C-alpha cells in the first residue's frame, strides 16, 4: 500500500519534503553566520588590585597665627617723625618700626652729659684738696653724691634718646599699625601690634559633624603656598568649638616652631592622620562601577569579565580601598569597566603600554 495515497498526494509530499530540506539548510547557514559575527569584545584597560598601606586622613585649608602678639608702645612722648613699616610687613627683632622727634631729647642728653662731666672734674679737684686737708671729707662726700645723681640723669637721658626709635621686640609680622607720621604720642601709647613668627599657631577648621574623629596628639602634615617645597609635621595641640552665624565647626590647632619663612596670616593646607591600616586592598577608582545592586568590579579571566560585588572604604588620590570582595591579586577592568556586564567578552590592553 502506498502511504502517500494518490499521485497528487505523492507530488505534494515531495514538494513539502523539498521545502523542509531548503528551510533546514537555511537555518544552519544563518546559525553559522551568527556564530561568525557574534557580539564584539569590549576593549578595556586591565589593572591589578594591590595590597598596600592606607592612611586615613581629613584635609582642611587654614591659616597661620602668631601665638605671641605683643603691642609695641611708645616709651617717650613726642611727635612721630617717621613710620618705617606698614601692616603685613615682616620684621626682625630690633628692627626700627618708627621714630619719634628726638630734638628735645638730644638737648636733654647733651645737658646731662655736660653736667656729669663737670661733676667728675669737680670731684677730681676736691679729692686733691681733701688730700691736702684743705676741705673737710663731708664736702667731698656731697660732691660724690651729686655726681651719682647726675650720672643717673645721664643714663636716663641716654635711654630716652634711644627709645625715640621704636623697634620690634621679636621676629614677626606687623599685624596692626596704630599711628601715622605727625601723630603725637604719650608714653604707653600703643603704636604697633607684632605677631611673632618664631612660634606658630596653625588653625584648621573642620565640620562639627566629624569632630569626634579628632583628638589631641594626632599627627598633622602641613604645607603652605608661600613655601611649596616645604612639608612640616606636627601634632594636634587642642580642639576648640567655633560657633558662627551660619554653622558650627571645630578649630583644630597645631602649635610648633617655625621651619623658616612661614609668616602669620599665610594660608596652609593641613592633613590630619586619623587612622593607619598596614595592609589594605586598593584599586584604581575606574575599576569600581555602581550598579543597581551596588558597587562591583570586573575581574578578567582569559577574555571574559566577571562581576564581583565589593564594599569600598577610603578614596584618596584616584584610588579606592576595597574592604570586602577582593584578595588583592586580581586583574581588573579599569578604563571601559562601565560598559561591561557579567560574562562579557573583553579585549584587554595593559595600562602600562597599551599592548594586547
Buried (B, 14 or more C-beta within 10 A) or exposed (E): EEEEEEEEEEEEEEEEEEEEEEEEEEEEEEEEEEEEEEEEBBBBBBBBBBEEEBBBBBEBEBBBBBEBBBBBBBBBBBEBBEBBBEEEBBBEEEBEBBBBBBEBBEEBBEEBBEBBEEBBEBBEEBBEEBEEEEBEEEEBEEBBEBBEEBBEBBEEBBEBBBBBBBBBBBBBBBBBBBBEEEBEBEEEBBBBBBBBBEBBBBBBBBEEEEBEEBEEEBBBBBBBEBBEEEEBEBBBBEBEEEEEEEEEBBBBBBBBEBBEEBBBBBEBBBBBBBEEBEEBBBBBEBBBBEEEEEBBBBBBEEEBBBBBEBEBBBEBEEBBBBBEBBEBEBBBBBBBBEBBEEEBBBEBBEBEEEEE
